[in-house]
Amino acid sequence: MTVFIDTDVVIEVLRGRNRAFTENWQRLAASQVAILISPVTIAEVGAGARPREKEVIARLFAPLICVSIDALIGHRAGEYLLRYARSHNVEIGDALIAASAMQSNSALWTRNRKHYPMPDLNFYP
């Protein structure tokens, strides 16, 4: 099993305000499950980070596997945008993350499933 992490999960882990959520993250991180991340998430988190947070963010990202965005992911994300942008307000970042999770056969861990109306997408937990 592999788990693909959405940006909102990374933000929640960094904030550390929700004990149950943090414990779930620690269990996942200690397991043998591969944890994947998108360059979209790296960009989104980096864009909102303060200089003093950079080191903590780098440590969090270090063991995660960054999935490159290739043509197959781009095409699938485009299909998601065509189908869901107007009806569900899906934006390019979410479409790319969903397509990356699908292409890598991973369960997506997100705190906001309404951003991901794709019926073929599996979620964690």
The first five atom37 places (N, CA, C, CB, O) and aatype in JSON, in Angstrom:
{
  "aatype": [12, 16, 19, 13, 9, 3, 16, 3, 19, 19, 9, 6, 19, 10, 1, 7, 1, 2, 1, 0, 13, 16, 6, 2, 17, 5, 1, 10, 0, 0, 15, 5, 19, 0, 9, 10, 9, 15, 14, 19, 16, 9, 0, 6, 19, 7, 0, 7, 0, 1, 14, 1, 6, 11, 6, 19, 9, 0, 1, 10, 13, 0, 14, 10, 9, 4, 19, 15, 9, 3, 0, 10, 9, 7, 8, 1, 0, 7, 6, 18, 10, 10, 1, 18, 0, 1, 15, 8, 2, 19, 6, 9, 7, 3, 0, 10, 9, 0, 0, 15, 0, 12, 5, 15, 2, 15, 0, 10, 17, 16, 1, 2, 1, 11, 8, 18, 14, 12, 14, 3, 10, 2, 13, 18, 14],
  "atom_mask": [
    [1, 1, 1, 1, 1],
    [1, 1, 1, 1, 1],
    [1, 1, 1, 1, 1],
    [1, 1, 1, 1, 1],
    [1, 1, 1, 1, 1],
    [1, 1, 1, 1, 1],
    [1, 1, 1, 1, 1],
    [1, 1, 1, 1, 1],
    [1, 1, 1, 1, 1],
    [1, 1, 1, 1, 1],
    [1, 1, 1, 1, 1],
    [1, 1, 1, 1, 1],
    [1, 1, 1, 1, 1],
    [1, 1, 1, 1, 1],
    [1, 1, 1, 1, 1],
    [1, 1, 1, 0, 1],
    [1, 1, 1, 1, 1],
    [1, 1, 1, 1, 1],
    [1, 1, 1, 1, 1],
    [1, 1, 1, 1, 1],
    [1, 1, 1, 1, 1],
    [1, 1, 1, 1, 1],
    [1, 1, 1, 1, 1],
    [1, 1, 1, 1, 1],
    [1, 1, 1, 1, 1],
    [1, 1, 1, 1, 1],
    [1, 1, 1, 1, 1],
    [1, 1, 1, 1, 1],
    [1, 1, 1, 1, 1],
    [1, 1, 1, 1, 1],
    [1, 1, 1, 1, 1],
    [1, 1, 1, 1, 1],
    [1, 1, 1, 1, 1],
    [1, 1, 1, 1, 1],
    [1, 1, 1, 1, 1],
    [1, 1, 1, 1, 1],
    [1, 1, 1, 1, 1],
    [1, 1, 1, 1, 1],
    [1, 1, 1, 1, 1],
    [1, 1, 1, 1, 1],
    [1, 1, 1, 1, 1],
    [1, 1, 1, 1, 1],
    [1, 1, 1, 1, 1],
    [1, 1, 1, 1, 1],
    [1, 1, 1, 1, 1],
    [1, 1, 1, 0, 1],
    [1, 1, 1, 1, 1],
    [1, 1, 1, 0, 1],
    [1, 1, 1, 1, 1],
    [1, 1, 1, 1, 1],
    [1, 1, 1, 1, 1],
    [1, 1, 1, 1, 1],
    [1, 1, 1, 1, 1],
    [1, 1, 1, 1, 1],
    [1, 1, 1, 1, 1],
    [1, 1, 1, 1, 1],
    [1, 1, 1, 1, 1],
    [1, 1, 1, 1, 1],
    [1, 1, 1, 1, 1],
    [1, 1, 1, 1, 1],
    [1, 1, 1, 1, 1],
    [1, 1, 1, 1, 1],
    [1, 1, 1, 1, 1],
    [1, 1, 1, 1, 1],
    [1, 1, 1, 1, 1],
    [1, 1, 1, 1, 1],
    [1, 1, 1, 1, 1],
    [1, 1, 1, 1, 1],
    [1, 1, 1, 1, 1],
    [1, 1, 1, 1, 1],
    [1, 1, 1, 1, 1],
    [1, 1, 1, 1, 1],
    [1, 1, 1, 1, 1],
    [1, 1, 1, 0, 1],
    [1, 1, 1, 1, 1],
    [1, 1, 1, 1, 1],
    [1, 1, 1, 1, 1],
    [1, 1, 1, 0, 1],
    [1, 1, 1, 1, 1],
    [1, 1, 1, 1, 1],
    [1, 1, 1, 1, 1],
    [1, 1, 1, 1, 1],
    [1, 1, 1, 1, 1],
    [1, 1, 1, 1, 1],
    [1, 1, 1, 1, 1],
    [1, 1, 1, 1, 1],
    [1, 1, 1, 1, 1],
    [1, 1, 1, 1, 1],
    [1, 1, 1, 1, 1],
    [1, 1, 1, 1, 1],
    [1, 1, 1, 1, 1],
    [1, 1, 1, 1, 1],
    [1, 1, 1, 0, 1],
    [1, 1, 1, 1, 1],
    [1, 1, 1, 1, 1],
    [1, 1, 1, 1, 1],
    [1, 1, 1, 1, 1],
    [1, 1, 1, 1, 1],
    [1, 1, 1, 1, 1],
    [1, 1, 1, 1, 1],
    [1, 1, 1, 1, 1],
    [1, 1, 1, 1, 1],
    [1, 1, 1, 1, 1],
    [1, 1, 1, 1, 1],
    [1, 1, 1, 1, 1],
    [1, 1, 1, 1, 1],
    [1, 1, 1, 1, 1],
    [1, 1, 1, 1, 1],
    [1, 1, 1, 1, 1],
    [1, 1, 1, 1, 1],
    [1, 1, 1, 1, 1],
    [1, 1, 1, 1, 1],
    [1, 1, 1, 1, 1],
    [1, 1, 1, 1, 1],
    [1, 1, 1, 1, 1],
    [1, 1, 1, 1, 1],
    [1, 1, 1, 1, 1],
    [1, 1, 1, 1, 1],
    [1, 1, 1, 1, 1],
    [1, 1, 1, 1, 1],
    [1, 1, 1, 1, 1],
    [1, 1, 1, 1, 1],
    [1, 1, 1, 1, 1],
    [1, 1, 1, 1, 1],
    [1, 1, 1, 1, 1]
  ],
  "atom_positions": [
    [[0.84, -1.18, 0.0], [0.0, 0.0, 0.0], [0.89, 1.24, 0.0], [-0.96, 0.0, 1.22], [1.94, 1.27, 0.63]],
    [[0.44, 2.24, -0.7], [1.09, 3.55, -0.68], [0.04, 4.6, -0.37], [1.8, 3.85, -2.03], [-1.13, 4.45, -0.71]],
    [[0.48, 5.67, 0.28], [-0.41, 6.76, 0.64], [0.14, 8.04, 0.03], [-0.56, 6.9, 2.19], [1.32, 8.35, 0.17]],
    [[-0.72, 8.76, -0.65], [-0.37, 10.04, -1.27], [-0.9, 11.15, -0.37], [-0.94, 10.15, -2.73], [-2.09, 11.17, -0.05]],
    [[-0.04, 12.06, 0.02], [-0.38, 13.08, 1.0], [-0.79, 14.38, 0.31], [0.79, 13.32, 1.94], [-0.07, 14.89, -0.54]],
    [[-1.95, 14.91, 0.69], [-2.42, 16.19, 0.19], [-1.8, 17.33, 1.01], [-3.96, 16.26, 0.24], [-1.33, 17.12, 2.13]],
    [[-1.82, 18.51, 0.45], [-1.22, 19.68, 1.1], [-1.84, 19.96, 2.47], [-1.38, 20.9, 0.22], [-1.12, 20.3, 3.4]],
    [[-3.14, 19.81, 2.59], [-3.78, 20.12, 3.87], [-3.33, 19.18, 4.98], [-5.29, 20.04, 3.73], [-3.33, 19.56, 6.15]],
    [[-2.94, 17.96, 4.64], [-2.41, 17.03, 5.63], [-1.04, 17.5, 6.11], [-2.32, 15.59, 5.04], [-0.77, 17.5, 7.31]],
    [[-0.19, 17.9, 5.19], [1.14, 18.42, 5.56], [0.99, 19.62, 6.49], [1.96, 18.81, 4.29], [1.68, 19.72, 7.5]],
    [[0.1, 20.52, 6.15], [-0.11, 21.72, 6.97], [-0.58, 21.33, 8.37], [-1.14, 22.65, 6.31], [-0.1, 21.89, 9.36]],
    [[-1.5, 20.39, 8.45], [-1.99, 19.96, 9.77], [-0.87, 19.29, 10.58], [-3.17, 18.98, 9.61], [-0.77, 19.52, 11.78]],
    [[-0.05, 18.49, 9.94], [1.08, 17.85, 10.63], [2.03, 18.93, 11.15], [1.83, 16.87, 9.69], [2.49, 18.85, 12.29]],
    [[2.33, 19.92, 10.34], [3.23, 20.98, 10.76], [2.66, 21.81, 11.91], [3.55, 21.89, 9.58], [3.4, 22.23, 12.79]],
    [[1.37, 22.03, 11.92], [0.74, 22.79, 13.0], [0.71, 22.0, 14.3], [-0.69, 23.19, 12.61], [0.92, 22.55, 15.38]],
    [[0.46, 20.68, 14.18], [0.48, 19.81, 15.35], [-0.57, 20.11, 16.4], [0.0, 0.0, 0.0], [-0.36, 19.82, 17.57]],
    [[-1.69, 20.69, 16.01], [-2.73, 21.08, 16.98], [-3.74, 19.98, 17.27], [-3.46, 22.29, 16.46], [-4.41, 20.02, 18.31]],
    [[-3.86, 19.02, 16.39], [-4.85, 17.96, 16.54], [-4.12, 16.68, 16.94], [-5.68, 17.75, 15.22], [-3.46, 16.04, 16.12]],
    [[-4.26, 16.31, 18.2], [-3.49, 15.17, 18.73], [-3.8, 13.86, 18.0], [-3.78, 15.0, 20.22], [-2.89, 13.12, 17.64]],
    [[-5.08, 13.58, 17.78], [-5.46, 12.33, 17.09], [-4.89, 12.3, 15.68], [-7.0, 12.17, 17.05], [-4.41, 11.27, 15.21]],
    [[-4.94, 13.43, 15.02], [-4.41, 13.51, 13.66], [-2.9, 13.29, 13.66], [-4.75, 14.87, 13.03], [-2.38, 12.54, 12.84]],
    [[-2.22, 13.94, 14.6], [-0.77, 13.79, 14.7], [-0.38, 12.35, 15.02], [-0.21, 14.73, 15.78], [0.6, 11.84, 14.48]],
    [[-1.14, 11.7, 15.88], [-0.87, 10.3, 16.2], [-1.06, 9.41, 14.97], [-1.79, 9.82, 17.34], [-0.27, 8.49, 14.74]],
    [[-2.08, 9.69, 14.17], [-2.3, 8.93, 12.94], [-1.11, 9.12, 12.0], [-3.61, 9.38, 12.24], [-0.64, 8.16, 11.39]],
    [[-0.62, 10.36, 11.88], [0.55, 10.64, 11.05], [1.77, 9.85, 11.56], [0.86, 12.16, 11.03], [2.5, 9.25, 10.77]],
    [[1.99, 9.86, 12.85], [3.15, 9.17, 13.42], [3.08, 7.67, 13.19], [3.25, 9.45, 14.92], [4.09, 7.03, 12.91]],
    [[1.87, 7.09, 13.3], [1.7, 5.66, 13.01], [2.03, 5.37, 11.54], [0.26, 5.2, 13.32], [2.74, 4.41, 11.23]],
    [[1.52, 6.21, 10.65], [1.79, 6.01, 9.23], [3.28, 6.15, 8.95], [1.0, 7.01, 8.39], [3.86, 5.33, 8.24]],
    [[3.91, 7.19, 9.49], [5.33, 7.43, 9.24], [6.2, 6.3, 9.78], [5.76, 8.76, 9.87], [7.26, 6.02, 9.22]],
    [[5.78, 5.66, 10.86], [6.55, 4.57, 11.46], [6.3, 3.23, 10.78], [6.22, 4.45, 12.93], [7.01, 2.26, 11.04]],
    [[5.3, 3.17, 9.93], [4.94, 1.91, 9.26], [5.84, 1.68, 8.04], [3.46, 1.93, 8.84], [6.72, 2.48, 7.73]],
    [[5.59, 0.6, 7.38], [6.33, 0.26, 6.16], [5.65, 0.81, 4.9], [6.47, -1.25, 6.04], [6.07, 0.5, 3.79]],
    [[4.62, 1.61, 5.09], [3.88, 2.17, 3.97], [4.7, 3.28, 3.31], [2.51, 2.72, 4.44], [5.26, 4.13, 3.99]],
    [[4.76, 3.25, 1.98], [5.42, 4.32, 1.25], [4.53, 5.55, 1.26], [5.75, 3.89, -0.22], [3.34, 5.47, 0.99]],
    [[5.11, 6.69, 1.59], [4.36, 7.95, 1.64], [4.84, 8.83, 0.5], [4.54, 8.67, 3.03], [6.02, 9.19, 0.41]],
    [[3.9, 9.16, -0.38], [4.21, 9.94, -1.58], [3.69, 11.36, -1.45], [3.62, 9.27, -2.83], [2.74, 11.63, -0.7]],
    [[4.33, 12.26, -2.19], [3.96, 13.66, -2.17], [4.14, 14.23, -3.57], [4.8, 14.46, -1.14], [4.95, 13.72, -4.35]],
    [[3.39, 15.26, -3.88], [3.47, 15.9, -5.19], [4.34, 17.16, -5.12], [2.05, 16.27, -5.69], [4.42, 17.8, -4.07]],
    [[5.0, 17.5, -6.22], [5.7, 18.79, -6.26], [4.73, 19.96, -6.05], [6.43, 18.95, -7.61], [5.13, 21.04, -5.62]],
    [[3.46, 19.74, -6.35], [2.44, 20.77, -6.11], [2.37, 21.07, -4.61], [1.04, 20.31, -6.63], [2.35, 22.24, -4.21]],
    [[2.34, 20.04, -3.79], [2.3, 20.23, -2.33], [3.57, 20.9, -1.84], [2.11, 18.88, -1.62], [3.51, 21.79, -0.99]],
    [[4.71, 20.49, -2.36], [5.97, 21.12, -1.96], [5.93, 22.61, -2.28], [7.18, 20.45, -2.67], [6.37, 23.43, -1.48]],
    [[5.41, 22.96, -3.45], [5.31, 24.37, -3.84], [4.32, 25.12, -2.96], [4.89, 24.49, -5.31], [4.61, 26.23, -2.52]],
    [[3.16, 24.52, -2.71], [2.14, 25.2, -1.9], [2.62, 25.43, -0.47], [0.85, 24.38, -1.89], [2.42, 26.51, 0.08]],
    [[3.24, 24.43, 0.12], [3.74, 24.58, 1.49], [4.89, 25.59, 1.52], [4.2, 23.2, 2.07], [4.96, 26.43, 2.41]],
    [[5.79, 25.49, 0.55], [6.91, 26.43, 0.49], [6.47, 27.87, 0.32], [0.0, 0.0, 0.0], [7.08, 28.78, 0.87]],
    [[5.43, 28.07, -0.45], [4.94, 29.43, -0.7], [4.37, 30.08, 0.56], [3.88, 29.42, -1.78], [4.38, 31.3, 0.68]],
    [[3.88, 29.28, 1.48], [3.29, 29.82, 2.7], [4.2, 29.75, 3.91], [0.0, 0.0, 0.0], [3.8, 30.15, 5.01]],
    [[5.41, 29.25, 3.72], [6.31, 29.04, 4.86], [7.06, 30.31, 5.26], [7.3, 27.95, 4.55], [7.45, 31.12, 4.41]],
    [[7.24, 30.45, 6.55], [8.09, 31.52, 7.08], [9.53, 31.01, 7.07], [7.63, 31.95, 8.52], [9.75, 29.8, 7.13]],
    [[10.5, 31.91, 7.01], [11.91, 31.46, 6.98], [12.27, 30.53, 8.13], [12.82, 32.67, 7.01], [13.03, 29.58, 7.93]],
    [[11.74, 30.77, 9.32], [12.1, 29.92, 10.47], [11.49, 28.52, 10.37], [11.65, 30.57, 11.77], [11.9, 27.61, 11.09]],
    [[10.52, 28.33, 9.48], [9.86, 27.03, 9.32], [10.54, 26.14, 8.28], [8.41, 27.23, 8.93], [10.25, 24.94, 8.21]],
    [[11.43, 26.69, 7.5], [12.03, 25.96, 6.37], [12.72, 24.67, 6.81], [13.03, 26.84, 5.66], [12.58, 23.65, 6.13]],
    [[13.45, 24.69, 7.91], [14.18, 23.5, 8.35], [13.23, 22.39, 8.79], [15.13, 23.87, 9.51], [13.44, 21.22, 8.47]],
    [[12.18, 22.75, 9.52], [11.19, 21.77, 9.97], [10.49, 21.15, 8.75], [10.14, 22.43, 10.92], [10.27, 19.94, 8.71]],
    [[10.16, 21.97, 7.79], [9.51, 21.48, 6.57], [10.43, 20.54, 5.81], [9.09, 22.66, 5.66], [10.01, 19.49, 5.34]],
    [[11.7, 20.91, 5.71], [12.67, 20.06, 5.01], [12.79, 18.7, 5.69], [14.06, 20.74, 4.95], [12.88, 17.67, 5.01]],
    [[12.79, 18.66, 7.01], [12.86, 17.39, 7.75], [11.6, 16.56, 7.53], [13.05, 17.65, 9.25], [11.67, 15.33, 7.41]],
    [[10.45, 17.22, 7.46], [9.2, 16.49, 7.23], [9.19, 15.88, 5.82], [7.98, 17.43, 7.4], [8.78, 14.73, 5.64]],
    [[9.65, 16.65, 4.84], [9.64, 16.17, 3.45], [10.71, 15.14, 3.15], [9.8, 17.34, 2.52], [10.54, 14.34, 2.22]],
    [[11.81, 15.13, 3.89], [12.98, 14.3, 3.56], [12.65, 12.81, 3.32], [13.99, 14.4, 4.67], [13.12, 12.26, 2.33]],
    [[11.87, 12.15, 4.18], [11.62, 10.72, 3.94], [10.5, 10.44, 2.93], [11.27, 10.06, 5.25], [10.28, 9.29, 2.55]],
    [[9.8, 11.48, 2.49], [8.68, 11.29, 1.56], [9.2, 11.14, 0.14], [7.69, 12.47, 1.64], [10.26, 11.66, -0.2]],
    [[8.45, 10.43, -0.68], [8.82, 10.19, -2.07], [8.05, 11.17, -2.95], [8.54, 8.72, -2.5], [6.82, 11.15, -2.99]],
    [[8.78, 12.03, -3.64], [8.15, 13.01, -4.52], [7.89, 12.36, -5.88], [9.03, 14.28, -4.67], [8.82, 11.87, -6.53]],
    [[6.64, 12.38, -6.3], [6.23, 11.8, -7.58], [6.29, 12.89, -8.64], [4.79, 11.19, -7.49], [5.61, 13.92, -8.54]],
    [[7.1, 12.66, -9.66], [7.21, 13.65, -10.73], [5.93, 13.72, -11.54], [8.39, 13.3, -11.65], [5.24, 12.72, -11.73]],
    [[5.62, 14.91, -11.99], [4.47, 15.1, -12.85], [4.92, 14.89, -14.29], [3.84, 16.53, -12.66], [5.75, 15.63, -14.81]],
    [[4.36, 13.86, -14.93], [4.73, 13.55, -16.31], [3.52, 13.75, -17.23], [5.27, 12.1, -16.42], [2.47, 14.23, -16.8]],
    [[3.68, 13.36, -18.47], [2.61, 13.56, -19.46], [1.34, 12.79, -19.1], [3.1, 13.15, -20.84], [0.23, 13.31, -19.28]],
    [[1.47, 11.57, -18.6], [0.28, 10.79, -18.24], [-0.5, 11.47, -17.11], [0.68, 9.36, -17.81], [-1.73, 11.55, -17.16]],
    [[0.22, 11.95, -16.12], [-0.44, 12.66, -15.03], [-1.07, 13.95, -15.55], [0.56, 12.97, -13.9], [-2.18, 14.29, -15.17]],
    [[-0.36, 14.65, -16.42], [-0.9, 15.87, -16.99], [-2.18, 15.63, -17.77], [0.0, 0.0, 0.0], [-3.14, 16.4, -17.65]],
    [[-2.21, 14.56, -18.56], [-3.42, 14.25, -19.33], [-4.59, 13.89, -18.4], [-3.15, 13.08, -20.31], [-5.71, 14.33, -18.61]],
    [[-4.3, 13.08, -17.38], [-5.37, 12.69, -16.46], [-5.87, 13.91, -15.68], [-4.87, 11.6, -15.48], [-7.08, 14.05, -15.47]],
    [[-4.97, 14.79, -15.26], [-5.38, 16.0, -14.56], [-6.24, 16.87, -15.47], [-4.14, 16.79, -14.08], [-7.21, 17.47, -15.02]],
    [[-5.88, 16.94, -16.74], [-6.69, 17.7, -17.69], [-8.08, 17.13, -17.82], [0.0, 0.0, 0.0], [-9.05, 17.88, -17.92]],
    [[-8.19, 15.81, -17.83], [-9.51, 15.17, -17.89], [-10.32, 15.5, -16.63], [-9.36, 13.64, -18.04], [-11.52, 15.78, -16.71]],
    [[-9.66, 15.48, -15.48], [-10.35, 15.84, -14.24], [-10.83, 17.28, -14.28], [-9.43, 15.62, -13.02], [-11.95, 17.58, -13.86]],
    [[-10.0, 18.18, -14.78], [-10.4, 19.59, -14.87], [-11.59, 19.75, -15.81], [-9.23, 20.45, -15.34], [-12.54, 20.47, -15.5]],
    [[-11.52, 19.09, -16.95], [-12.62, 19.18, -17.91], [-13.93, 18.71, -17.28], [-12.29, 18.34, -19.16], [-14.98, 19.31, -17.5]],
    [[-13.84, 17.64, -16.51], [-15.05, 17.05, -15.93], [-15.53, 17.75, -14.65], [-14.8, 15.6, -15.65], [-16.74, 17.84, -14.42]],
    [[-14.6, 18.23, -13.81], [-14.99, 18.68, -12.47], [-14.69, 20.14, -12.14], [-14.31, 17.83, -11.48], [-15.1, 20.6, -11.07]],
    [[-14.02, 20.88, -12.99], [-13.67, 22.26, -12.65], [-14.92, 23.12, -12.43], [-12.81, 22.88, -13.75], [-15.02, 23.83, -11.43]],
    [[-15.86, 23.04, -13.34], [-17.06, 23.87, -13.21], [-18.03, 23.35, -12.16], [-17.77, 23.96, -14.54], [-18.57, 24.12, -11.37]],
    [[-18.24, 22.05, -12.16], [-19.26, 21.49, -11.27], [-18.8, 21.4, -9.81], [-19.65, 20.11, -11.75], [-19.63, 21.49, -8.9]],
    [[-17.5, 21.23, -9.58], [-17.0, 21.03, -8.22], [-15.87, 22.0, -7.84], [-16.51, 19.6, -8.06], [-15.26, 21.86, -6.78]],
    [[-15.6, 22.97, -8.69], [-14.54, 23.95, -8.44], [-13.16, 23.32, -8.24], [-14.88, 24.77, -7.23], [-12.34, 23.83, -7.48]],
    [[-12.9, 22.21, -8.93], [-11.59, 21.57, -8.85], [-10.58, 22.47, -9.56], [-11.62, 20.13, -9.49], [-10.8, 22.92, -10.68]],
    [[-9.48, 22.72, -8.87], [-8.42, 23.57, -9.41], [-7.25, 22.7, -9.87], [-7.95, 24.6, -8.36], [-7.19, 21.51, -9.58]],
    [[-6.33, 23.32, -10.6], [-5.24, 22.57, -11.22], [-4.39, 21.81, -10.2], [-4.36, 23.5, -12.0], [-4.0, 20.67, -10.46]],
    [[-4.11, 22.42, -9.05], [-3.31, 21.73, -8.04], [-3.97, 20.45, -7.56], [0.0, 0.0, 0.0], [-3.32, 19.41, -7.45]],
    [[-5.26, 20.52, -7.28], [-5.99, 19.34, -6.83], [-6.1, 18.29, -7.93], [-7.39, 19.73, -6.34], [-6.01, 17.1, -7.67]],
    [[-6.3, 18.75, -9.17], [-6.37, 17.81, -10.29], [-5.04, 17.08, -10.46], [-6.75, 18.54, -11.59], [-5.02, 15.88, -10.72]],
    [[-3.93, 17.8, -10.33], [-2.61, 17.17, -10.45], [-2.33, 16.2, -9.3], [-1.52, 18.23, -10.49], [-1.76, 15.13, -9.52]],
    [[-2.74, 16.56, -8.1], [-2.55, 15.67, -6.95], [-3.41, 14.42, -7.12], [-2.91, 16.38, -5.63], [-2.93, 13.31, -6.88]],
    [[-4.66, 14.57, -7.53], [-5.53, 13.41, -7.75], [-4.98, 12.51, -8.85], [-6.95, 13.88, -8.12], [-4.94, 11.29, -8.69]],
    [[-4.55, 13.1, -9.94], [-4.0, 12.31, -11.04], [-2.72, 11.59, -10.62], [-3.72, 13.21, -12.25], [-2.48, 10.46, -11.02]],
    [[-1.9, 12.25, -9.82], [-0.67, 11.62, -9.32], [-0.98, 10.45, -8.4], [0.19, 12.65, -8.58], [-0.33, 9.4, -8.49]],
    [[-1.97, 10.61, -7.53], [-2.38, 9.52, -6.65], [-2.9, 8.34, -7.47], [-3.45, 10.0, -5.65], [-2.56, 7.19, -7.19]],
    [[-3.71, 8.64, -8.47], [-4.24, 7.58, -9.31], [-3.13, 6.87, -10.09], [-5.28, 8.14, -10.29], [-3.08, 5.64, -10.14]],
    [[-2.24, 7.65, -10.69], [-1.17, 7.07, -11.51], [-0.23, 6.21, -10.67], [-0.38, 8.19, -12.21], [0.31, 5.22, -11.17]],
    [[-0.04, 6.58, -9.41], [0.85, 5.81, -8.53], [0.11, 4.73, -7.75], [1.56, 6.74, -7.57], [0.69, 4.07, -6.89]],
    [[-1.18, 4.56, -8.05], [-2.01, 3.54, -7.4], [-1.97, 3.68, -5.88], [-1.54, 2.14, -7.8], [-1.79, 2.7, -5.16]],
    [[-2.15, 4.9, -5.42], [-2.08, 5.21, -4.0], [-3.43, 5.67, -3.47], [-1.02, 6.29, -3.74], [-4.28, 6.16, -4.22]],
    [[-3.6, 5.51, -2.17], [-4.75, 6.09, -1.48], [-4.4, 7.53, -1.13], [-5.13, 5.26, -0.2], [-3.3, 7.8, -0.64]],
    [[-5.31, 8.44, -1.38], [-5.08, 9.85, -1.1], [-5.52, 10.19, 0.32], [-5.81, 10.74, -2.12], [-6.65, 9.9, 0.71]],
    [[-4.61, 10.8, 1.08], [-4.96, 11.29, 2.41], [-5.15, 12.79, 2.3], [-3.87, 10.92, 3.47], [-4.2, 13.54, 2.07]],
    [[-6.38, 13.21, 2.47], [-6.75, 14.61, 2.43], [-7.74, 14.89, 3.54], [-7.34, 15.0, 1.06], [-8.45, 14.0, 3.99]],
    [[-7.78, 16.13, 3.98], [-8.76, 16.54, 4.98], [-9.98, 17.16, 4.31], [-8.14, 17.53, 5.97], [-10.94, 17.51, 4.98]],
    [[-9.93, 17.3, 3.0], [-11.02, 17.97, 2.29], [-11.41, 17.17, 1.05], [-10.61, 19.42, 1.9], [-11.0, 17.49, -0.06]],
    [[-12.18, 16.13, 1.25], [-12.55, 15.25, 0.15], [-13.42, 15.93, -0.91], [-13.27, 14.04, 0.69], [-13.52, 15.43, -2.03]],
    [[-14.05, 17.04, -0.58], [-14.87, 17.72, -1.58], [-14.02, 18.27, -2.72], [-15.67, 18.85, -0.93], [-14.55, 18.53, -3.8]],
    [[-12.73, 18.44, -2.51], [-11.83, 18.87, -3.59], [-11.53, 17.73, -4.56], [-10.53, 19.41, -3.0], [-10.94, 17.95, -5.62]],
    [[-11.94, 16.52, -4.21], [-11.61, 15.33, -4.99], [-12.86, 14.5, -5.28], [-10.56, 14.48, -4.25], [-13.06, 13.45, -4.67]],
    [[-13.71, 14.95, -6.21], [-14.95, 14.24, -6.5], [-14.78, 13.04, -7.43], [-15.94, 15.19, -7.1], [-15.76, 12.41, -7.81]],
    [[-13.55, 12.71, -7.8], [-13.29, 11.65, -8.76], [-13.69, 10.29, -8.17], [-11.79, 11.64, -9.17], [-13.14, 9.89, -7.15]],
    [[-14.64, 9.6, -8.77], [-15.14, 8.35, -8.18], [-14.11, 7.22, -8.18], [-16.37, 7.91, -8.92], [-14.26, 6.27, -7.41]],
    [[-13.09, 7.3, -9.02], [-12.1, 6.24, -9.09], [-10.96, 6.43, -8.09], [-11.54, 6.15, -10.49], [-10.03, 5.62, -8.06]],
    [[-11.01, 7.46, -7.29], [-9.97, 7.78, -6.34], [-10.23, 7.08, -5.0], [-9.87, 9.3, -6.14], [-11.34, 7.11, -4.48]],
    [[-9.19, 6.45, -4.45], [-9.29, 5.81, -3.14], [-8.73, 6.75, -2.09], [-8.53, 4.44, -3.12], [-7.79, 7.5, -2.36]],
    [[-9.3, 6.71, -0.89], [-8.88, 7.6, 0.17], [-8.3, 6.84, 1.35], [-10.04, 8.45, 0.63], [-8.63, 5.69, 1.59]],
    [[-7.41, 7.52, 2.06], [-6.84, 7.04, 3.31], [-7.26, 8.03, 4.37], [-5.27, 6.91, 3.24], [-7.36, 9.21, 4.05]],
    [[-7.5, 7.68, 5.53], [-7.91, 6.38, 6.07], [-9.39, 6.15, 5.85], [-7.58, 6.28, 7.55], [-9.92, 5.1, 6.23]]
  ]
}
